[in-house]
Amino acid sequence: MVPERRSERWTKGLFTQLLEECRNGQSTYDLLGGLFRQMNSRQPAKAGRYQKV
């Protein structure tokens, strides 16, 4: 069974936003690590920064 494809357009916008936050002093490890951890999960996040990822 193939998991539902996630919105690439939405994810690209989120990725760009996360990079901007990293450039402004936020933790790259936390922000990008959290994104990639969520992208690796079979369950979409129900709420929060990574919702719908």
C-alpha positions in Angstrom: 0.0 0.0 0.0 1.4 3.4 -1.0 1.0 6.2 1.6 -0.9 9.2 0.5 1.3 11.7 -1.3 1.8 14.9 0.7 1.5 18.3 -0.8 5.0 19.2 -2.3 4.0 22.8 -2.8 3.1 23.2 0.9 6.3 21.5 2.0 8.5 23.7 -0.2 6.9 26.8 1.4 7.5 25.4 4.8 11.1 24.5 4.0 11.8 28.1 2.8 10.2 29.5 6.0 12.3 27.2 8.2 15.5 28.3 6.4 14.6 31.9 7.0 14.1 31.2 10.7 17.4 29.4 10.8 19.1 32.5 9.2 17.5 34.6 11.9 19.0 32.6 14.8 16.7 29.7 15.3 18.2 26.2 15.8 18.8 24.5 12.5 19.1 21.1 14.2 15.6 21.5 15.8 13.8 23.0 12.9 15.1 21.0 10.0 15.6 17.9 12.1 11.9 18.1 13.1 10.8 18.5 9.5 12.8 15.5 8.3 11.7 13.4 11.2 8.0 14.3 10.4 8.6 13.6 6.7 9.8 10.2 7.6 6.7 9.4 9.7 3.8 7.6 8.1 1.4 9.6 10.2 0.9 13.3 9.3 1.2 15.7 12.2 -2.2 16.6 13.5 -1.2 20.1 14.8 1.7 22.4 15.1 4.5 23.6 12.8 4.6 20.4 10.8 0.8 19.9 10.4 -0.1 18.2 7.1 3.6 17.1 6.6 
